[in-house]
């Protein structure tokens, strides 16, 4: 692997960082969130700066993708390299010496991880474990956030971005702003969820009457929750709740609350005899899916849903024969 500094660079010292920041800013202005991709790209830039590398080469990109990854999953390696590959295509216009890693190097194979589905008892245990956090405002906030994600299927980033004005406790709706590709949507909430949000808001205001943020969900310092930090705290909550990783499976994550909500909704539709296919576009809109295929994926990724769909088909065939 080579790591020499070449004469041609996008602007001299710090040029690679400036190019990466401008690249990310341009794509985000077009509606791309780039949360994970942005973090990975800047991690690659940090790696280059630590090793005095001013020009992106295939060797450098592959070395970073393989050598500094915590996971040993080849799919994760491929995704890391893909982040650099896309950036290198942009960078080549600024620095002709830039090498774009070929697509046959760590080829990207898209694979969605089978979701971990929380049972009703586990959801209750998670809320209970969150309620035991300290200080008190932190406990109230995490219990309320977990309850909201489980009952509405929001992304954690969407919940963290909710402002006080986005939560209409009179009408029972949330205004989710700037989700994927900059789209916003209105999310109705169940009466029980609405009641829990009202209780949280009242107790929050008593504990933090003068918050430092307009956010609806506050951390212990009266500021907006950070989605990355929430995921770390959720690991602590999982441990307290006694929820462990099943053998051979990916560890439970906070994003799996969204998966659990979606699967529970689809199962309920199958059980009530409704037209699931006709309802799926409604669920896609509710979840803020950019592509309805993201919602259809659950039908083939979850054994419970596959069984429910098979039962529906079997019953339909039996009725037709009669």
N, C-alpha and C positions, 0 to 999 in steps of 0.2 A: 504494500500500500504506500502511496506517495503522499507527502504532506508539504511539499515545497511551496514557498510563496512565489508566485509568478509576477512578471512585470506588469502584465495587464490586469487591472482590477477595477471594479465599479466604483472608482472614486478615492482610492488610496486607503489610509487607515480609517477603519470604521465604515468603509464603503459598503461592505457586504451587509452590515447591520442596517444601514440607511436604505439600501435597496430592498431588503426584506420588509422593513417597516412600511415603505412606500407601496410595495406590492400588496401587502395585507390591507392597507388603507384603501387602495383602489378596489380590491375585490369586495371589501366590506361595504363600500359605497354602492356597489352593484347589488347588495342584498345578501351576500354570503356572510354567515355568522363566523365561521372558521374558528370556533373555540378550541377544539382539539388540534386542528391543523395548524392554527396560529401558534399554539404552545409548542408543538413539535418543531415547527420551522425555526422559532427563536432558540429552541434547545440546540438545533443543528448549528445555528449561527454562533452560539456560545461555544460549542465544541470547536468550531473553526478558529475562533479567536483564541481559545486556550492553546491551540496547536499552531498559531501563527500562519493559518491558512487563509489566503486572500482570494483564491480562485476555486470554484466548485469543480471537482472532477468526479468521475464515476467511482474511482477507488475511495476517495474521501467519503462520498455519500454512502457507499456500501459499508465501509468501515463503521460509520456512525450508526447506520440502521441495525447492524448486527452487534457491534461491540458495546454499545451503551444502552441497549434495550433490556429492561428488567424481565420481560416475558421471553420465553423460548419458543413461542408460537410462530411458525413461518408466515402465517397470515399477518400477524402484527409487524414482523420485519418488513413484509411487502408494503404494508400501509405506510410505514415510516419512510421507506424509500420513495413511495409515490408522492409524498409531500415534497420531498426535495426535487423529484423529477419535474413536477409541475412548475415549481419555482425556477428551476434551471432553464426551462424553456423560455420563461420571461427574461431571465437574467442574461441569456445569450445575446440578446439585442444590445445590452450594455457592455458586455465583456465577451468578445468573440472566442476567448480562450476557454469559456465555460463549456464543460462537457455535460450533455444530457444523458443520464443513465438509460441504457437501452431497455425496452419493455420486456425483453426476455431475461433480464437480470432480476432475480426475486420477483417473478411475475405476480401481479395482483390477482388474487382469487377472492371475490366477494363472498363472505359467509356471515350470516347473521347468527349470533349465539342463541341457543335455545333459552328462553327466559326462565328465571326462577319465579315460581308462582307462590305467593304467600297465602296461607290459609286464613280464614276469618279469625281463628284463635291467635295466629302469629301476628296479624295486624293489631289485634288488641294488646298483645304482649309488647309490640314495638312502641305503641303509644304509651303504655305503662312504663316502659324502660326510659323513654324520653322524658316522662314526667318526673323522673328521679334525678335528672341532671341538675347541676348547680352552676350559677345562681338561678333564682326562681324565674326570672324573665327568660333565660335561655331554655329552661325546661318547658315553659308554656309555649314558647315559639316552636320548638322542635316537635312537640306533641301536636300542635295545630298544623304544622306543615305536613307531617306524616299523614294526618287525617285527611288533609286536603288532597294530597297526591293520590292517596288510596281511593278516594271517593270521586275524583274528577279526572284523574289520569293526566294531570299537567306534567310537563317537564320540570325538573327542579330549577332550571334557569328561569323558566317562566314564573314560577312561584316567587323566586327571589326578586324578580323585576317588578312585581306588583306594587304599585303605589297605593296610598290611602284612597285616592280618588278612583282607583281601578276596581275597588271592591264595593259594590252597591249592596249594602245590607238591607235596604228597603225593598229593592226589586229582586234581590237574590241572584245577581249575575256578576260575573267577573269580566273585565276587559283585559284580555291578554294581548299585550302590545309587542311588536317587533320580535316575533318568534322566527322560525326558519324562513329565510329569504325575505325577512322584513315584513311578513304578513301579520295582521292582527285579527282577532276574532272575539266574539262574545260567547262566554261559557256559562250557561245556567247551572246553578248548584242545587242539590237536594235540600229539602227543608232541614234535615238533621245536620247537614254540613253547614248550612247557613246559621243555625243555632249555635254550633260550635265556634264559628267565626265571630259571632257577636260576643260570646263569652270571652274569647281570646282578646278581642279589641278592648273590652271593658277592663279586664285585668291588666293588659299591657299598658293602658293609659294610666292606671293607678301606680304601676311600678315605674313607668317612664313618662311622666307628664310633659317633658320637654325634650323630645327626641332630636337627634342630630341628623335625621333623614326623613324624607317623605314616604319611605317604604312602609308597607303594611306589616310585614314581618320584620321584627327588629332583633338584633343580637343583644348580648348582655351590656353593650356600651351604647345602645340606642341607635345603632347604625344598621344599614342594610346587610342582610345575609350575603355571604359570598358562596356561590354554588360549589366551588372547589372545596372550601372548608366544610361545608355541610356534608359532603360525601365522606370526609374523614371522620366527622363526629358520628355519622350514621354507622360506621364500622364499630364504634364504641357502643352504640345503642344495640346493634345486632348481638354483640357479646353479652351485654346485660340481659337481653331478652332470651338468651340461650339458643339463638338460631345459628346453626353451623352450616358449613358447606357440605352438600351431599357428596359421597364418593364419586370421583370422576366427573364432577360437574363444576361449572364456574361458580365462584362465590356469589351469594346474594348481594345485590346492589340496590341503591336507592331508586335507580331507574326502573327496577323490576316492580316497583309499586305501580308504575304506569302500565307495564305489561299485565299485572294482575288485574287492574281495573278493566282493561280491554277484554281480556279473556273472560272475566266474570260477566261482563255485559253481553258478550256474544253467546255464552252458555245460557244466560237467562233468556235470550231471544229464541234460542233453539227450544228451550223447555216450555216457553209459552206458546209455541206453535206458530209464531209469526214468520213473515217472509224475510229471512236473514239477508238474502242477496239485495233486496230492495232497501234494507236499512243500512247496509254497509257504507254507502256514500255519506249518510248522515253522521255515522260514527267517525269517518275520515275527517269530515269538517270539524266535528267537536274536538277531535284530538289534534287538529292542526297539521294533519299529514299533507305534505306537498303532493304526493302521488298516492292514489287509492291502493296501489300495489302494496304499500307499506301496511295497510290494514288487512288486505287479503292474506298477507304472509302469515298472520296468526292462525288462519284456518289449517295450514299445513305444518305449522311449527309446534303445535300443542296437541298432545295425545288426546286430551279430554275433548277438544274441539273436533278432531278427526273422528272420534267415536260418535259424537253427537251428530256430525254431518252424515256419517255412515248409517246411523239409526234413522235419520230423516229420509235418506234415500231408500232404505229398505222398506220403511213404512209406506213411502209413496209408491214403490213398486208393488207392494202387496195390495194396496188400495186399488191400483190400476187393474191388477189381475182379477180382482173381485168384480 
